[in-house]
């Protein structure tokens, strides 16, 4: 996937895993340039202080992924960052916020409807 930031175009690969302490979903991006193969930035932030009921309960059948501020800073606005996520993260269903933190939702089961 492409991302234009800091006056350069990057070709990035998306990785998905889970945080060890609470098993919430973790996304990060890696620059795929063979000469530079390195982590570009985290796409998600872990906020264990936010209860699971907020992360999983606001949109039943989905998990809220808090967007890392470093990722947002790659864009001119939060809106542009959210549009990039919507266009490039297939799991993304909708972008929103939780307690003033920008987030997007991914489906956690196949029974949930969009």
N, C-alpha and C positions, 0 to 999 in steps of 0.2 A: 504494500500500500504506500501511496505517496503522501508526503506532508511537506509543505513549503513553510519554512521557518528560518528566521535569522539570515535572510537573504540567500538561502540555499534550498534546493529541493533534496529531500531525503527519501530513500526507498527503505521502508521499515517492515519488520516482521512482528506480528502480534503474538505474544505468548500469554497463556492463561494457566493459573495454578490456584492454590489456596493458601491463605495465611495460616501459619502453624497454630497460633494461639486461639483462634476462634473459627477456623475453617471457612471463613468468608472468601469470596472469589477475589483473586488478585490478577490484574492485567498489567503488562509492561510491554514496551516497544524496544526493539533492537535495530540498530542501523545495519543493513545487510551489505554495505560496501565491503568487499573482501579486505581492503586495506585498513578499514576502520571498524570492523565488526565489534561493536561495543553497545552496551545498554544506552539507549537514547534517553528514555525517561519512563517513570512509572505513570500509568494511566489511572490507577486507582490508589486510594489511601485507605489504610485500616484505621477505624475509629471504634475501638472496643468499648468506649464509654457510651456509644449509642446502643440502646437495647436492641436485641434481635427483633422485638416486636415492631420497631421502627424500620429496620432494614428489610424484614420479610413481610411485615403486616400491612403496609400502606397500599400495596397493590398485590392482592392475593395471588399466589402462584409465581411470584417474581421476587428477585433480590435486587435491592438498591445498591449500586456501586458508586461510592463517593469518588468524584473526579479529583485527581491530584492537581494542586495549584500550579506545580511546575509544568504540567501538560497544558493547562489553560494559558500560561504565559507564552506558549509558542504561537498564540493567535492574537489578533488585534482586539478580540472581545470573547467573553464567555459564550456568547451565542454562536460565534464561529467555531469554537472548540466543540460545542454540543452538536452542531451540524456535521462536523467532521466525524464525530463518534457515530452519529446516526447513519452516515453514509458508508462508514468503513468497518463497523463492528456488527457483524451479522446477528449476534445475539441481542443487540439493543432493540428494545421495544418502544421506549419513550424516554425523553430526558425531563428532569424535574429538579427538585431540591428537597433536602431534609435539614431542618433547622438551619437554614441559610447556607447550607453546603450544597454545591452543585452535584448532581448525580444523574445516572441513567439506570434504567431497569432492564434486567435480563430475565428470561423465563427460567424457572426452576423446576417445572414439571410440564408434561405434555398435555395436561388437562386444562391448563390456564388458557384463556382466550385473549386475543389482542384487542 
